[in-house]
Amino acid sequence: MQVPKIGEHYRHYKSKGGTDHTYEIVGLAKHTEIDALGQEAIFVVYKPLYNTEILTMNKLDFFVRPLSLFIGSVEVEGTIVARFTKL
């Protein structure tokens, strides 16, 4: 997977369809510190395109996840799938 770009839409693997677990890329962010491996930590900043209580209750606007996790894969019931899929 390529690095996400501002304005692109992605669906998380937990989505059941429709707009649940869909997100818009807001930007990329660089952590101001260096991680334990001596590498710069780059994060994907994204906002949900659906209503989520986590953000509403806490008055938050965005989610953030390390780029390596955003573009990575997960195992679901024995099958490797992309964590996020570009729409």
HUMOWO-V418387 format. One record per pair of residues at least 24 apart in sequence whose C-alpha atoms are under 8 Angstrom apart, sorted by the first residue. I is the first residue (numbers start at 0). J is the second residue. Records with the same first field share a line. If there is no record, write none. Layout:
I = J, J
This chain:
0 = 70
1 = 70
2 = 66, 70
3 = 43
7 = 85, 86
8 = 85, 86
9 = 83, 84, 85, 86
10 = 83, 84, 85, 86
11 = 82, 83, 84
12 = 80, 81, 82, 83, 84
18 = 48, 49
19 = 48, 49
20 = 47, 48, 49
21 = 47, 48, 49
22 = 46, 47, 48, 49
23 = 47, 48
40 = 65
41 = 65, 66
42 = 66
43 = 69
